[in-house]
Amino acid sequence: MSDLNGHNTEQKSTFRTKVGLAEMLTETRLGPAIAIYEPGWLRATLAYEKAGRLPAGAFVKLYLAGEYNFLDGRKGDLTFGLPPTRKALDAYLEMMEGSALPWAASVIGGCVARTGLARLAIERGGHVRVGLEDYGGEDRPSNAALVAEVVEIARACGRPIATSAQAAEILKLPR
Protein backbone atom coordinates (compact mmCIF):
# COMPACT_ATOMS: atom_id res chain seq x y z
CA MET A 1 0.00 0.00 0.00
CA SER A 2 1.27 3.50 -0.81
CA ASP A 3 0.36 6.88 0.57
CA LEU A 4 -0.56 9.83 -1.67
CA ASN A 5 3.12 10.65 -2.23
CA GLY A 6 3.86 7.13 -3.52
CA HIS A 7 5.70 6.06 -0.34
CA ASN A 8 5.27 2.53 0.87
CA THR A 9 3.23 2.96 4.05
CA GLU A 10 3.84 -0.63 5.21
CA GLN A 11 7.60 -0.12 5.02
CA LYS A 12 7.38 3.22 6.84
CA SER A 13 5.26 1.57 9.54
CA THR A 14 7.80 -1.26 9.89
CA PHE A 15 10.67 1.18 10.34
CA ARG A 16 8.66 3.21 12.90
CA THR A 17 7.98 -0.03 14.78
CA LYS A 18 11.68 -0.91 14.78
CA VAL A 19 12.63 2.56 16.02
CA GLY A 20 10.03 2.26 18.78
CA LEU A 21 11.36 -1.16 19.75
CA ALA A 22 14.94 0.14 19.85
CA GLU A 23 13.81 3.01 22.08
CA MET A 24 11.98 0.61 24.41
CA LEU A 25 15.04 -1.66 24.66
CA THR A 26 17.24 1.34 25.46
CA GLU A 27 14.82 2.56 28.15
CA THR A 28 14.55 -0.89 29.75
CA ARG A 29 18.31 -1.47 29.42
CA LEU A 30 17.97 -4.70 27.43
CA GLY A 31 20.40 -5.68 24.70
CA PRO A 32 18.74 -7.16 21.62
CA ALA A 33 19.90 -10.35 19.94
CA ILE A 34 19.30 -9.57 16.27
CA ALA A 35 18.58 -12.53 13.98
CA ILE A 36 20.05 -12.21 10.47
CA TYR A 37 18.55 -14.68 7.98
CA GLU A 38 19.28 -12.71 4.81
CA PRO A 39 21.96 -10.18 3.78
CA GLY A 40 19.36 -7.39 3.55
CA TRP A 41 18.55 -7.87 7.23
CA LEU A 42 22.20 -7.24 8.06
CA ARG A 43 22.22 -4.11 5.89
CA ALA A 44 19.23 -2.74 7.82
CA THR A 45 20.87 -3.54 11.17
CA LEU A 46 24.12 -1.87 10.13
CA ALA A 47 22.17 1.21 9.02
CA TYR A 48 20.63 1.42 12.51
CA GLU A 49 24.11 1.03 14.03
CA LYS A 50 25.54 3.75 11.79
CA ALA A 51 22.67 6.07 12.73
CA GLY A 52 23.36 5.43 16.42
CA ARG A 53 19.91 3.87 16.89
CA LEU A 54 20.85 0.40 18.17
CA PRO A 55 20.48 -0.14 21.92
CA ALA A 56 23.55 -0.96 24.01
CA GLY A 57 24.26 -4.67 24.06
CA ALA A 58 23.05 -5.33 20.50
CA PHE A 59 24.34 -8.66 19.21
CA VAL A 60 24.06 -10.05 15.66
CA LYS A 61 23.33 -13.74 15.04
CA LEU A 62 24.18 -14.80 11.49
CA TYR A 63 21.91 -17.72 10.62
CA LEU A 64 23.03 -19.86 7.69
CA ALA A 65 20.88 -22.59 6.13
CA GLY A 66 21.82 -26.22 6.72
CA GLU A 67 20.76 -29.27 4.72
CA TYR A 68 17.57 -29.96 6.68
CA ASN A 69 14.42 -27.90 6.34
CA PHE A 70 13.74 -26.37 9.72
CA LEU A 71 9.98 -26.51 9.11
CA ASP A 72 9.63 -30.28 8.93
CA GLY A 73 13.13 -31.71 9.42
CA ARG A 74 13.38 -33.20 5.93
CA LYS A 75 16.51 -32.88 3.82
CA GLY A 76 16.38 -30.20 1.12
CA ASP A 77 13.83 -27.50 0.35
CA LEU A 78 15.70 -24.81 2.25
CA THR A 79 13.57 -21.78 2.93
CA PHE A 80 16.03 -18.95 3.55
CA GLY A 81 19.49 -17.52 3.41
CA LEU A 82 23.03 -18.41 2.56
CA PRO A 83 24.68 -21.84 2.94
CA PRO A 84 27.08 -22.53 5.84
CA THR A 85 30.26 -21.96 3.84
CA ARG A 86 33.43 -19.93 4.17
CA LYS A 87 32.31 -17.71 1.26
CA ALA A 88 28.93 -17.00 2.84
CA LEU A 89 30.46 -16.13 6.22
CA ASP A 90 33.09 -13.98 4.52
CA ALA A 91 30.34 -12.13 2.62
CA TYR A 92 28.59 -11.28 5.89
CA LEU A 93 31.86 -10.26 7.54
CA GLU A 94 32.76 -8.07 4.56
CA MET A 95 29.44 -6.31 5.04
CA MET A 96 30.27 -5.85 8.73
CA GLU A 97 33.65 -4.19 8.13
CA GLY A 98 33.83 -1.14 10.37
CA SER A 99 31.01 -2.37 12.61
CA ALA A 100 31.52 -2.72 16.34
CA LEU A 101 28.72 -5.26 16.72
CA PRO A 102 29.64 -8.61 18.26
CA TRP A 103 28.39 -11.52 16.19
CA ALA A 104 27.78 -15.25 16.28
CA ALA A 105 27.32 -17.78 13.50
CA SER A 106 24.77 -20.55 13.50
CA VAL A 107 23.41 -23.20 11.17
CA ILE A 108 19.65 -23.73 11.14
CA GLY A 109 18.84 -27.26 10.00
CA GLY A 110 22.38 -28.56 10.26
CA CYS A 111 25.29 -28.77 12.66
CA VAL A 112 27.39 -25.64 13.16
CA ALA A 113 30.37 -27.74 14.28
CA ARG A 114 30.23 -30.41 11.58
CA THR A 115 29.80 -27.91 8.73
CA GLY A 116 33.05 -26.23 9.79
CA LEU A 117 31.25 -22.94 10.43
CA ALA A 118 31.98 -23.01 14.18
CA ARG A 119 35.73 -23.15 13.55
CA LEU A 120 35.53 -20.43 10.89
CA ALA A 121 33.58 -18.14 13.23
CA ILE A 122 35.97 -18.71 16.13
CA GLU A 123 39.04 -18.18 13.93
CA ARG A 124 37.56 -14.88 12.69
CA GLY A 125 36.92 -13.58 16.21
CA GLY A 126 33.21 -14.31 16.31
CA HIS A 127 31.06 -16.45 18.52
CA VAL A 128 28.96 -19.55 17.93
CA ARG A 129 25.29 -20.22 18.56
CA VAL A 130 24.84 -23.93 19.15
CA GLY A 131 22.09 -26.21 20.40
CA LEU A 132 19.14 -28.41 19.61
CA GLU A 133 16.91 -25.50 18.60
CA ASP A 134 19.04 -24.98 15.47
CA TYR A 135 20.23 -28.55 14.90
CA GLY A 136 19.18 -30.69 11.95
CA GLY A 137 20.47 -34.14 11.08
CA GLU A 138 19.83 -37.86 10.99
CA ASP A 139 21.27 -38.52 14.46
CA ARG A 140 19.79 -37.37 17.77
CA PRO A 141 22.59 -35.77 19.82
CA SER A 142 21.97 -34.17 23.19
CA ASN A 143 22.26 -30.43 23.66
CA ALA A 144 25.28 -31.04 25.90
CA ALA A 145 27.00 -33.07 23.15
CA LEU A 146 26.48 -30.28 20.60
CA VAL A 147 27.87 -27.69 23.00
CA ALA A 148 30.83 -29.95 23.85
CA GLU A 149 31.73 -30.15 20.13
CA VAL A 150 31.97 -26.36 19.93
CA VAL A 151 33.86 -26.10 23.23
CA GLU A 152 36.45 -28.55 21.87
CA ILE A 153 36.79 -26.51 18.66
CA ALA A 154 37.26 -23.31 20.68
CA ARG A 155 39.92 -24.92 22.85
CA ALA A 156 41.72 -26.28 19.76
CA CYS A 157 41.75 -22.72 18.39
CA GLY A 158 43.16 -21.38 21.68
CA ARG A 159 39.95 -19.50 22.45
CA PRO A 160 38.74 -19.57 26.07
CA ILE A 161 35.08 -20.16 26.87
CA ALA A 162 33.48 -17.06 28.37
CA THR A 163 31.69 -17.13 31.70
CA SER A 164 28.26 -15.48 31.82
CA ALA A 165 29.85 -12.36 33.37
CA GLN A 166 32.49 -12.26 30.62
CA ALA A 167 29.79 -12.73 27.96
CA ALA A 168 27.86 -9.76 29.38
CA GLU A 169 31.06 -7.72 29.18
CA ILE A 170 31.82 -8.83 25.60
CA LEU A 171 28.28 -7.88 24.57
CA LYS A 172 28.51 -4.58 26.48
CA LEU A 173 25.14 -5.33 28.04
CA PRO A 174 23.67 -2.39 29.95
CA ARG A 175 23.79 -2.79 33.70
ZIJO-V623296 format. One line per field, one symbol per residue. phi: phi as a letter, one per 30 degrees, with the letter a starting at -180 (. if undefined). psi: psi as a letter, one per 40 degrees, with the letter a starting at -180 (. if undefined). burial: I if it has 16 or more other ideal C-beta (glycine too) atoms within 10 Angstrom, else O. A space follows every 50 residues. Layout:
BEGIN
phi: ???
psi: ???
burial: ???
END
This chain:
BEGIN
phi: .cddcidddddddddddddddeddddddhccdccdccbedddeddddddd dicddeidbccdcccddcdddbiddjhdcahcddbeddddddddddeidc ddbbcbbdiabedddjdededddcicbbcbldecdblddbddeddddeed eddddddicddddddddddedhddc
psi: iiadeeihdddddddddddddddddddefhhihhhheidddddddddddd efehiieihhhhhihadhhedeeihafieiaiigiddddddddddeheie hiiiiihhfahdddeedddddddeeaihhiidddihidigiidddddddd ddddddefhihiidddddddefhi.
burial: OOOOOOOOOOOOOOOOOOOOOIOOIIOOOOIIOIOIIOOOIIOIIIOIIO OOOIIOIIIIIIIIIIIIIIOOOOOOOIOOIIIIOOOIIOOIIOIIOOOO IIIIIIIIIIIIIOIIIIIIIIOOOIIIIIOOOIIIIOOOOOOOOIIOII IOIIOOOOOOOOOOOOOOOOIOIOO
END
